[in-house]
């Protein structure tokens, strides 16, 4: 299973041609793409209309969702990751990304993302495994 960040889902939905989207299409074909509740929220909140919201909701309904048994522990660990990055002078632009990264860590799965902040987090936290696309960039 691969946790796929909203950046890649959004690129897919906007029909962008990128290596990340090609990897996501392959993962979907092999039923290996997963989401987390926060990723699901990030995608849904971009809906352009009530109809679009329902369409997106239906699209994600069949995907595996990586839940946590302890939301407080998950968010505390995400806050710790954010703080560690900040202490290194590398604060992520979005604290929610730390929750997504921590979800991947907690489940022991790689993260497919198109966001440089995850690279920074992976430099600080070696347990965060980024799914590498061809060319070496996540």
Number of C-alpha atoms within 10 A of each C-alpha: 17 21 27 25 26 24 17 23 23 16 16 17 11 9 10 13 10 13 16 25 22 15 18 22 16 13 16 13 10 10 14 16 22 23 25 22 13 18 21 19 13 17 20 19 11 12 15 9 10 9 10 13 16 12 13 18 16 11 10 15 10 10 15 16 16 17 14 14 7 8 11 10 11 19 17 13 18 21 17 14 23 24 17 16 21 13 10 11 9 16 17 20 11 10 14 17 21 25 23 25 28 24 26 24 18 16 14 15 20 19 26 28 26 21 14 13 19 24 18 15 25 17 13 17 17 10 17 22 20 22 19 15 14 10 7 7 14 19
